[in-house]
Amino acid sequence: MQTRIKVTERVVLCVCIACAPAACSTTTRLPDHAALGQRERIVADWNDTDAAVDLAASNSEMAVVSMGTNDTGERVYVLRTIRDEPAWLTLRRTRDAEQSAPLEITARVGRFGDSGQEYRLLRELRRRLTDLHGVATSPIR
């Protein structure tokens, strides 16, 4: 019986050591599976995206956990839904030189995708970016 306990402890220890780096790492980089979500193109001002994402997430019952820029210049937002599911939102400029250029937006909600929530998030983001396009301020609706 004593040998069996030692083997079990050794197996548990090996599993913990092997899984620790993956469990402890944090990143704002978009996971590969998140690139499968819904996509949309919107003509909008790049400097309005942070404020628009905050409002769109709130209206979609989500919260922004972190935001970062990856190596390709995309803005990647990591969100959490009200059900504690992960969500990702990426915004990419189609032309680098212009402030007001079409943005390609990708939304992915949940580990396996949730098209209803993805559509709602994109709809709210499109509405706010459209309201802010070309103006300094816009009332929140």
C-alpha positions as CSV (number, residue, x, y, z in Angstrom):
1,M,0.0,0.0,0.0
2,Q,2.8,2.4,0.8
3,T,4.4,2.0,-2.7
4,R,1.1,2.8,-4.4
5,I,0.8,6.1,-2.4
6,K,4.3,7.1,-3.4
7,V,3.6,6.4,-7.1
8,T,0.4,8.4,-7.0
9,E,2.1,11.3,-5.4
10,R,4.8,11.2,-8.0
11,V,2.3,11.2,-10.8
12,V,0.4,14.1,-9.3
13,L,3.6,16.1,-8.9
14,C,4.6,15.4,-12.5
15,V,1.2,16.5,-13.8
16,C,1.4,19.7,-11.7
17,I,4.9,20.6,-13.0
18,A,4.0,19.9,-16.6
19,C,0.8,22.0,-16.5
20,A,2.2,24.9,-14.4
21,P,3.7,27.0,-17.3
22,A,0.5,26.9,-19.3
23,A,-1.8,27.7,-16.3
24,C,0.4,30.6,-15.1
25,S,1.1,32.3,-18.4
26,T,-1.0,35.4,-19.2
27,T,-1.1,37.1,-22.6
28,T,-3.1,39.5,-24.6
29,R,-2.2,37.7,-27.8
30,L,-5.3,36.3,-29.6
31,P,-5.5,32.5,-29.3
32,D,-5.6,30.6,-32.6
33,H,-9.1,29.3,-32.0
34,A,-10.4,32.8,-31.4
35,A,-9.7,33.8,-35.0
36,L,-12.8,31.7,-36.1
37,G,-15.4,34.2,-34.9
38,Q,-17.6,36.6,-36.8
39,R,-15.9,39.3,-38.9
40,E,-17.0,42.7,-40.1
41,R,-15.6,45.8,-41.8
42,I,-16.5,49.3,-40.5
43,V,-15.2,52.7,-41.5
44,A,-14.3,54.3,-38.2
45,D,-11.7,56.5,-36.4
46,W,-8.9,54.4,-34.9
47,N,-8.6,56.7,-31.9
48,D,-12.3,56.0,-30.9
49,T,-11.9,52.2,-30.6
50,D,-11.0,51.9,-26.9
51,A,-14.0,54.0,-25.8
52,A,-16.3,52.2,-28.3
53,V,-15.2,48.7,-27.1
54,D,-15.8,49.7,-23.5
55,L,-19.4,50.7,-24.2
56,A,-20.1,47.8,-26.6
57,A,-18.8,45.3,-24.0
58,S,-20.9,46.9,-21.3
59,N,-24.0,46.9,-23.5
60,S,-23.3,43.2,-24.4
61,E,-23.0,42.2,-20.7
62,M,-19.3,41.8,-20.9
63,A,-16.3,43.4,-19.3
64,V,-12.9,44.3,-20.8
65,V,-10.2,42.3,-18.9
66,S,-7.2,43.5,-20.9
67,M,-6.1,45.2,-24.1
68,G,-2.9,45.0,-26.0
69,T,-1.4,45.4,-29.4
70,N,0.2,42.3,-31.0
71,D,3.2,42.1,-33.4
72,T,1.1,42.9,-36.5
73,G,-0.4,46.1,-35.0
74,E,-3.8,44.6,-34.2
75,R,-5.6,45.7,-31.1
76,V,-6.6,42.7,-29.1
77,Y,-9.2,42.9,-26.3
78,V,-9.7,40.1,-23.9
79,L,-13.2,40.2,-22.4
80,R,-15.3,38.1,-19.9
81,T,-19.0,37.5,-20.3
82,I,-21.5,37.7,-17.5
83,R,-21.3,33.9,-17.4
84,D,-17.5,34.1,-16.9
85,E,-16.8,32.8,-20.4
86,P,-13.7,34.2,-22.3
87,A,-14.2,36.5,-25.3
88,W,-11.8,38.1,-27.7
89,L,-12.2,41.2,-30.0
90,T,-9.5,42.2,-32.5
91,L,-9.4,45.4,-34.5
92,R,-7.1,45.8,-37.5
93,R,-6.6,48.8,-39.8
94,T,-6.8,47.9,-43.4
95,R,-4.7,50.9,-44.4
96,D,-1.9,52.1,-42.0
97,A,-1.5,55.6,-43.2
98,E,-5.0,56.9,-42.6
99,Q,-6.7,57.7,-39.3
100,S,-10.2,57.1,-40.7
101,A,-10.0,53.9,-42.6
102,P,-11.9,50.7,-42.8
103,L,-11.4,48.5,-39.7
104,E,-11.6,44.7,-39.8
105,I,-13.2,43.6,-36.6
106,T,-13.3,40.0,-35.4
107,A,-15.3,38.9,-32.4
108,R,-15.1,35.5,-30.7
109,V,-17.2,34.6,-27.6
110,G,-16.8,31.4,-25.6
111,R,-14.4,28.6,-26.1
112,F,-16.6,27.0,-28.8
113,G,-18.2,30.2,-30.2
114,D,-21.5,31.8,-29.6
115,S,-22.8,33.5,-32.7
116,G,-25.6,35.3,-30.9
117,Q,-23.3,37.0,-28.5
118,E,-20.7,37.7,-31.2
119,Y,-23.4,39.4,-33.3
120,R,-24.6,41.4,-30.4
121,L,-21.1,42.6,-29.5
122,L,-20.3,43.5,-33.1
123,R,-23.7,45.3,-33.5
124,E,-23.0,47.4,-30.3
125,L,-19.5,48.2,-31.5
126,R,-20.6,49.2,-35.0
127,R,-23.3,51.5,-33.5
128,R,-20.8,53.3,-31.3
129,L,-18.1,53.6,-33.9
130,T,-20.6,54.9,-36.4
131,D,-21.8,57.5,-33.9
132,L,-18.2,58.7,-33.2
133,H,-17.0,58.7,-36.8
134,G,-15.9,62.1,-37.8
135,V,-17.0,64.0,-34.7
136,A,-15.3,64.9,-31.4
137,T,-18.1,63.7,-29.1
138,S,-21.4,61.8,-29.4
139,P,-24.1,61.2,-26.8
140,I,-24.3,57.6,-25.5
141,R,-27.5,55.9,-26.6
